[in-house]
Amino acid sequence: MQAPRSCALSTILAATSVLLLAACGGGGGGGSSTPRPPPSTPPAPQLPDASTAPALKTVFAPYFRIGAAVVLEQIDAATHPDDVALLTKHFSSITVANAMKADTIAVAEGQYNFEPADQIVAFAQDNGIEVRAHTLVWHVTSPDWFFAGDRSDPVAYRALVRHRLQTYITDVVTHFKGKVYAWDVVNEVAGATEGQIYRTDSPWYEAYSLSGEGADYIEDAFRAARAADPDVKLFINDFLTENAVKRANLLAIVQDLLDKGVPIDGVGHQIHSQINLSAAGVDAALTAVEELSPSLINEVTELDLSVYTGPSVPSNYGAGGIPNAVAGQQARTYRELFDVLRRHDASLDSVTTWGISDAETWLDYSGTTFERKDYPLLFDVQRQPKWSFWAIVDPAVQLP
Ligand code: G3I
C-alpha cells in the first residue's frame, strides 16, 4: 500500500522549495542575504483512507487464520451492521466469546442451552468463517451444580464430579462436532508462581483432590473431548505465557499430558497485554511450545493491547479516543508483535483478537480500579482501521 498521495506530494514540494531557496540565497551573486527558512519539519503522518484497507484475512492467509471473538449481539446485522461488515470482510475465524461457556450452556445437569452459540455458529457457517470454540472447563464459569453432593465419602464424591465433567464434555463436544475447528478444552489451569504448576483455587481441582490427584480433571477433560470428536483440535489455553514463570508451569502440564498419551493438540496463548508489551516474550512462548514437541500447534487466542500500561495507571482517556502518540505506540507494538507471529507461521495456526473493535471490549468492564474506556484493538469505536491496523498490514506506512 502506497503512503497517502498528500503526504508524498507535500514531502516532494517541501524538498523542492528548500532547494530553490538555497539556490537563490546561496548563489553569492550580489543578491541580498535572505534569511534561510527554518528547517521544515516533516508533515505528521496522515491515517490512510479507510476505503483502501485490505482484508486482514487476505493479508494473513499465507500465515494463519485471523480471528475475532464475538458476543451474540454483534452478529445481528439489524442492530450491529458495522460489526457484521467487519467480521465478513476481515476475519477467517470467529471465537464464541461467552456463549459456549458452561455458565451459558450448562443450565442444570442434563439440561443445556445451546441457542446463543448455535446462532453464532450458523452466522459463521453462512459467511464461510471458521469457528473456534471456547471453553469447556474454566473455574470462572463452572456452575455450582457440577460440585453439588455429599463430600463425606470423598471417593464417591470425586467419582460423581468426574462423571458430570465427562458427561458434560461429551454432550457439548458432540453437539458442535464438525462445526468448530478447535476447542479450548481447559482454560487458565496453570499456577502463577514458581513451582506451583497447577492452579489450585479451582472447584475442579478441589473436588478431585479430595481423593487423588487434583489435576486429573485436566486429563479427563481432554480424553472426553477426543472421544466425542476425533477431528477437532484440542487446546490448553492460558494467559501470560509471555512470562517465563507462568510459561514453565503451563508447559510442565503439557509435558505431563504428552507423557501420559493424553490427546492434546496445542497451546493457546491469550496475550491480554498492554501497549508496552515486549514481543520477545511472545517469541519465547511460541518457541518454547515448538521445542516441547513438533506435534504441538500454537494459537494466539485473545489478543488485545490495552492503552493503560497497568491497572494502577491513573490516566483515563475517556470516550474521546487516545492521543496520536499513544496510537502510534500501540501501532508499533502491534507491528513488532505481528513480525514475530509471522516468523512462527509453521506452528501458529490462528491469531484472534479478543473483540472486533474498540466499541466493545471486556477491558471497559474488567474490574479495573476505576471505570475507564480502553482502546485495545485494531479498529476504533467507529469500526474504522486504526494506526495499529495499518501497522500490521503495510510495513511502509509511517506511524505517528
Ligand atoms: O449477558 C449478561 C447480561 O444479560 C447480564 O445483564 C449481565 C449482568 O449480569 O451479564 C451479562 O453476561 C456477562 C457476559 O460477560 C456478557 O457481557 C457476564 O456477566 C460476564 O461475566 C461475562 O464476562 C466475560 C468473562 O470472560 C467471563 O465469562 C467477558 O465478556 C469475556 O470477555 C471474558 O473473556 C475471558 C475469556 O473467556 C478467558 N480469558 C480471559 C478473558 C477476559 O476475562
Residues whose N, C-alpha, C, O or C-beta is under 5 A from the ligand:
A	BS01	G3I	A97 W362
